[in-house]
Amino acid sequence: MINASVLEQVNFDKLDGLVPAIVVDASNKDVLMQGFMNAEALEATLEEGKVVFYSRTKKRLWMKGESSENYLHVVRIVADCDFDSLLIEANPAGPTCHTGAYSCFHNTLMEVES
């Protein structure tokens, strides 16, 4: 079910027509990746049920998994309080990162020892 009142409030104006979209694994909430969506990418995601981003380098829509078949199947999309970022819960069909890693977030920058 699409909540039209939330959808129409998504603010694409702050980043030149884009919003950050953070994807988490729906089963365990692990952060998988981050990309950007324009209005067309969000619409395609809603229609396809698979995550579609706007590629800033390719200058076109890009469905995650279009070459690897490691699609991200959408379970839920939530907008933040300012409607300028999206959190997408998805079921990954394989590794998310182009390196073959489960998540794109695997390069530890800092960790506090307990």
Sequence and secondary structure as in RCSB ss.txt:
>XXXX:A:sequence
MINASVLEQVNFDKLDGLVPAIVVDASNKDVLMQGFMNAEALEATLEEGKVVFYSRTKKRLWMKGESSENYLHVV
RIVADCDFDSLLIEANPAGPTCHTGAYSCFHNTLMEVES
>XXXX:A:secstr
   HHHHTT   TTBTTBEEEEEEETTT  EEEEEEE HHHHHHHHHHSB EEEETTTTEEEETTTTT   EEEE
EEEE TTSS EEEEEEESS  STTS S S          
